[in-house]
Each structure stands twice: as structure tokens, then as C-alpha cells.
Amino acid sequence: MSTTNEETQILQDLWEKDPKNWKLGFIYYNRQDKRAFIPKRIKILGMTYNFANSKSLIFIIIATVLVVYFLSK
């Protein structure tokens, strides 16, 4: 079954608004959502990570290692 862009957008909006996908109110965790970065609950505040997505976890680890590396110099 193929989904259109409009159906995909509606599904993503539903996921973003579902309180079960937000841990502690600010950590987005949804295994069904394949996006690594999603808009925050308050869209004006930017983007957040989908902690259920391995790509976002890899990005967080690499970014943390780089920050620690450059701060330790």
C-alpha cells in the first residue's frame, strides 16, 4: 500500500501531537517515525531528535565527542 505525501504529513502530525511519543514532555521517542529530526512541540523553538531513531543517536554521540574533544584542547 502506497501513501501519498499528504497522508504521510497527516500521520507525522498525529505522531507529533500524541503525548505518548513525548517522554518527560520534551523527549520525542517514536519507533514508527523514521525521521531523525522532528519539529519541537512548540514549532518556533526549532527541531529535536527522535531518540528511537539510530541515526539521531549516532549524530548525538558524534556531536558530543567533538564538543568534548575541542573543549579539552
C-alpha positions in Angstrom: 0.0 0.0 0.0 1.4 3.3 -1.1 0.9 6.5 0.9 0.8 10.0 -0.6 2.8 12.9 0.7 -0.4 14.4 2.2 -1.2 11.1 4.1 2.4 10.9 5.3 2.3 14.5 6.6 -1.0 13.8 8.4 0.5 10.8 10.0 3.6 12.7 11.1 1.4 15.4 12.5 -0.6 12.9 14.5 2.6 11.3 15.9 4.0 14.7 16.9 0.8 15.6 18.8 0.5 12.3 20.5 1.6 12.7 24.2 2.7 9.0 24.3 5.5 9.9 21.9 6.9 12.6 24.2 8.8 11.3 27.3 9.1 13.7 30.2 7.3 16.2 27.9 10.3 17.1 25.8 12.0 13.9 24.6 10.5 12.5 21.4 10.6 8.7 21.1 8.6 7.0 18.3 9.9 3.8 16.6 7.4 4.1 13.8 8.6 7.6 12.8 11.6 7.2 10.6 12.7 10.8 10.8 15.8 11.5 12.8 14.9 15.2 13.4 11.4 16.4 14.1 9.9 19.8 15.0 9.6 20.5 18.7 6.2 20.6 20.3 6.4 24.4 20.1 7.5 24.8 16.5 9.1 28.2 16.9 11.7 26.6 19.1 13.2 24.6 16.3 13.9 20.9 15.9 14.6 17.9 18.3 15.8 14.4 17.9 13.8 11.2 17.6 15.6 9.2 20.2 14.1 6.0 18.8 16.0 6.5 15.5 19.5 5.2 15.4 20.6 8.0 13.0 19.8 10.6 15.6 21.6 8.7 18.3 24.7 8.4 16.2 24.6 12.1 15.5 24.2 12.9 19.2 27.2 10.7 20.1 29.4 12.2 17.3 28.5 15.7 18.3 29.2 15.0 22.0 32.6 13.5 21.2 33.5 16.5 19.0 32.5 19.0 21.7 34.4 17.2 24.4 37.4 16.9 22.1 37.5 20.6 21.2 36.8 21.7 24.8 39.7 19.6 26.1 42.3 21.2 23.9 
